[in-house]
Amino acid sequence: GGFMGLSFAIPMQVALEVADQLKSQGKVSRGWLGVAIQDVSRDLAESFGLEKPQGALVANVDPKGPGAKGGLLAGDIILQVNGQKIHTSAELPPAVGRIRPNEKGKFLIVRNGLRKTLHIAVGERPDDPQVSGKKNNDSTAPVLADRLGLTVEIMPAGLKERWFVDNGVQVTEVSPESAAAAAGIRRGDVLVSIAGKDILNPAQFAKLVQALPANQSVAARLVRRGNPLFVALRVND
């Protein structure tokens, strides 16, 4: 007999810390940043100016969370926490969790291609952490962005509240074998920013697309069913 499920190896140091906290406090307090993260793919690494895929890419930041208060922004890539290298996004939560709530951690990040150190006082992980978005909006008719092979329209008002998105355009159509399709963009996605610029409405989005460099990866931030993520877009004119 026995349990035929998933098993997880817990590092001895973490197990000892958990045991100590249970003994002294009767509960386990884990550090929390209030960010949504994802892995850095090879194409995303190129679009963010990294030599190779590494770190945890911040896809979204809770505006009221400790990460935002400490200066973290969507698009930052976290490379180290208190000197510990972060190779993939899966390594970030346990590294942050080892910092006691209200204690400051040292975070080495990459922002706009430059390395920067932030000292962030982490919070205590809530039972059900929520992460949300930011900024403003405008309106226009649906727009076809030929260079990317997609059509977008003004974001439905209901999505703003449901997905915590304040700006962006919704994708209504993606052409097969287009740059958008190759990047994994789907019908229904809400595009929030491209090449570091916020998307406010369809007309402004079309101008941003026209200004994109050819044959070069750029990062686009989107929200899919309420989940924020980055994709790498390459326009091949």
C-alpha positions as CSV (number, residue, x, y, z in Angstrom):
1,G,0.0,0.0,0.0
2,G,1.0,3.6,0.5
3,F,0.3,7.0,-1.1
4,M,1.0,6.9,-4.9
5,G,1.0,10.7,-5.5
6,L,3.4,13.5,-5.8
7,S,6.3,13.8,-3.4
8,F,8.3,16.9,-2.6
9,A,11.8,17.1,-1.2
10,I,12.0,19.8,1.5
11,P,15.5,21.1,2.1
12,M,16.7,20.3,5.7
13,Q,17.2,24.0,6.5
14,V,13.6,24.8,5.6
15,A,12.3,21.9,7.6
16,L,14.3,23.1,10.7
17,E,13.0,26.7,10.3
18,V,9.4,25.4,10.1
19,A,9.9,23.2,13.2
20,D,11.4,26.2,15.1
21,Q,8.5,28.5,14.2
22,L,5.9,25.9,15.1
23,K,7.6,25.4,18.5
24,S,7.9,29.1,19.3
25,Q,4.8,30.6,17.6
26,G,2.5,27.7,17.1
27,K,2.2,28.6,13.4
28,V,4.5,29.0,10.3
29,S,5.0,32.6,9.0
30,R,6.3,32.8,5.5
31,G,7.6,35.9,3.7
32,W,5.5,37.2,0.8
33,L,6.1,39.8,-1.9
34,G,2.7,40.1,-3.5
35,V,3.8,39.5,-7.1
36,A,2.8,37.2,-10.0
37,I,5.9,35.6,-11.6
38,Q,6.8,33.4,-14.6
39,D,9.9,31.8,-16.1
40,V,12.2,33.6,-18.5
41,S,12.2,31.9,-21.9
42,R,15.0,32.2,-24.4
43,D,13.0,34.8,-26.5
44,L,12.0,36.7,-23.4
45,A,15.6,36.8,-22.2
46,E,16.6,38.4,-25.5
47,S,13.8,40.9,-25.3
48,F,14.8,42.0,-21.8
49,G,18.5,42.2,-22.7
50,L,19.7,39.0,-20.9
51,E,22.5,36.8,-22.2
52,K,20.6,33.6,-21.2
53,P,17.3,32.6,-19.6
54,Q,17.5,33.1,-15.8
55,G,15.6,34.5,-12.9
56,A,11.9,35.1,-12.1
57,L,10.1,37.6,-14.3
58,V,7.6,39.8,-12.4
59,A,4.4,39.6,-14.5
60,N,2.3,41.7,-12.1
61,V,2.5,43.5,-8.8
62,D,-0.1,43.9,-6.1
63,P,-0.2,47.7,-5.8
64,K,-0.8,47.4,-2.0
65,G,1.7,44.6,-1.5
66,P,5.2,44.6,0.0
67,G,6.8,44.2,-3.5
68,A,5.2,47.4,-4.8
69,K,6.2,49.3,-1.6
70,G,9.7,48.1,-2.0
71,G,9.9,49.4,-5.6
72,L,9.3,46.2,-7.7
73,L,7.7,46.8,-11.1
74,A,6.1,44.5,-13.6
75,G,8.8,43.6,-16.1
76,D,11.6,43.4,-13.4
77,I,13.5,40.1,-13.4
78,I,14.7,38.9,-10.0
79,L,18.1,37.3,-10.2
80,Q,19.1,36.9,-6.5
81,V,17.5,37.0,-3.1
82,N,19.9,37.6,-0.2
83,G,22.7,36.4,-2.4
84,Q,20.9,33.2,-3.5
85,K,20.7,32.9,-7.3
86,I,17.3,32.4,-8.8
87,H,17.5,30.2,-11.8
88,T,13.8,29.7,-12.4
89,S,10.6,31.3,-11.1
90,A,9.9,28.2,-9.0
91,E,13.0,29.1,-6.8
92,L,11.7,32.5,-5.8
93,P,8.7,31.6,-3.4
94,P,10.9,29.4,-1.1
95,A,13.7,32.0,-1.2
96,V,11.3,34.8,-0.2
97,G,9.5,32.5,2.3
98,R,12.7,32.1,4.3
99,I,12.7,35.8,5.0
100,R,10.7,36.5,8.2
101,P,7.7,38.9,7.7
102,N,8.7,42.6,8.1
103,E,12.4,41.8,7.7
104,K,14.2,43.3,4.7
105,G,15.6,41.1,2.0
106,K,18.2,42.1,-0.6
107,F,16.9,41.6,-4.2
108,L,19.1,41.8,-7.2
109,I,17.0,42.6,-10.3
110,V,17.3,43.5,-13.9
111,R,15.3,46.5,-15.1
112,N,15.5,47.9,-18.6
113,G,18.7,45.9,-19.1
114,L,20.4,47.3,-16.0
115,R,21.1,45.5,-12.8
116,K,19.8,47.1,-9.6
117,T,19.5,46.2,-5.9
118,L,16.3,46.7,-3.9
119,H,15.9,46.2,-0.2
120,I,12.4,45.1,0.4
121,A,10.6,44.4,3.7
122,V,8.5,41.3,2.9
123,G,5.0,40.8,4.3
124,E,3.4,37.8,5.8
125,R,1.9,35.5,3.2
126,P,-2.0,35.8,3.4
127,D,-4.2,32.8,3.0
128,D,-5.4,33.8,-0.4
129,P,-3.0,36.4,-1.9
130,Q,-4.4,38.6,-4.7
131,V,-2.5,40.4,-7.3
132,S,-3.8,43.1,-9.5
133,G,-2.9,45.6,-12.3
134,K,-2.7,49.4,-13.1
135,K,-3.3,52.7,-15.1
136,N,-6.0,54.2,-17.5
137,N,-8.1,53.8,-20.7
138,D,-9.7,55.4,-23.8
139,S,-12.0,54.2,-26.6
140,T,-11.9,53.6,-30.4
141,A,-13.2,51.2,-33.0
142,P,-11.6,47.7,-33.5
143,V,-8.1,47.9,-35.1
144,L,-6.2,45.4,-37.3
145,A,-2.5,45.3,-36.4
146,D,-1.1,43.8,-39.7
147,R,2.5,43.6,-38.5
148,L,1.5,41.3,-35.7
149,G,-1.4,39.5,-37.4
150,L,-4.1,40.3,-34.9
151,T,-7.2,42.4,-34.4
152,V,-8.0,44.2,-31.1
153,E,-10.9,46.2,-29.7
154,I,-11.6,48.2,-26.6
155,M,-11.6,46.1,-23.4
156,P,-15.1,45.2,-22.1
157,A,-15.8,47.2,-18.9
158,G,-16.6,44.0,-17.0
159,L,-13.1,42.6,-17.4
160,K,-11.6,45.5,-15.7
161,E,-13.2,44.6,-12.4
162,R,-13.0,40.9,-12.9
163,W,-9.4,40.7,-13.9
164,F,-8.1,43.8,-12.0
165,V,-6.9,45.4,-15.3
166,D,-7.1,49.2,-15.7
167,N,-5.8,49.5,-19.2
168,G,-5.4,47.5,-22.4
169,V,-7.1,46.1,-25.5
170,Q,-8.8,42.8,-26.0
171,V,-7.6,40.5,-28.8
172,T,-10.6,39.4,-31.0
173,E,-8.7,37.6,-33.8
174,V,-5.3,36.1,-34.4
175,S,-4.1,35.1,-37.9
176,P,-2.5,31.7,-38.2
177,E,1.3,31.7,-38.8
178,S,1.5,35.4,-37.7
179,A,3.9,37.0,-35.2
180,A,1.1,37.0,-32.6
181,A,0.3,33.3,-33.1
182,A,4.0,32.4,-32.9
183,A,4.2,34.3,-29.5
184,G,1.2,32.3,-28.2
185,I,-1.2,35.2,-28.1
186,R,-4.8,34.0,-28.1
187,R,-8.3,35.4,-28.9
188,G,-9.7,36.8,-25.6
189,D,-6.3,37.9,-24.2
190,V,-6.0,41.5,-23.0
191,L,-2.8,43.2,-24.1
192,V,-1.7,45.6,-21.4
193,S,1.8,46.8,-22.6
194,I,4.2,46.3,-25.4
195,A,7.9,47.1,-25.5
196,G,7.5,48.7,-22.1
197,K,4.7,51.1,-23.1
198,D,1.2,50.9,-21.7
199,I,-1.6,50.2,-24.2
200,L,-4.4,52.7,-23.7
201,N,-6.8,52.0,-26.7
202,P,-6.8,50.3,-30.1
203,A,-5.7,53.3,-32.1
204,Q,-2.7,54.0,-29.8
205,F,-1.9,50.3,-29.9
206,A,-1.7,50.4,-33.7
207,K,0.8,53.2,-33.5
208,L,2.9,51.3,-31.0
209,V,2.9,48.3,-33.3
210,Q,4.0,50.4,-36.3
211,A,7.0,51.7,-34.3
212,L,8.2,48.2,-33.3
213,P,11.7,47.3,-34.6
214,A,11.9,44.5,-37.2
215,N,13.6,41.1,-36.5
216,Q,14.0,41.8,-32.8
217,S,12.2,40.3,-29.8
218,V,10.1,42.7,-27.7
219,A,8.2,41.8,-24.5
220,A,4.4,42.2,-24.4
221,R,2.5,41.9,-21.2
222,L,-1.0,40.4,-21.3
223,V,-3.7,39.1,-19.0
224,R,-5.3,35.7,-19.9
225,R,-8.4,34.7,-17.9
226,G,-7.2,36.9,-15.0
227,N,-3.7,35.6,-15.1
228,P,-0.9,38.1,-16.0
229,L,2.1,36.9,-18.2
230,F,4.7,38.1,-20.6
231,V,5.3,36.8,-24.1
232,A,8.1,37.6,-26.6
233,L,7.0,39.1,-29.9
234,R,9.2,39.2,-33.0
235,V,8.0,41.2,-36.0
236,N,9.5,39.8,-39.3
237,D,8.8,42.4,-41.9
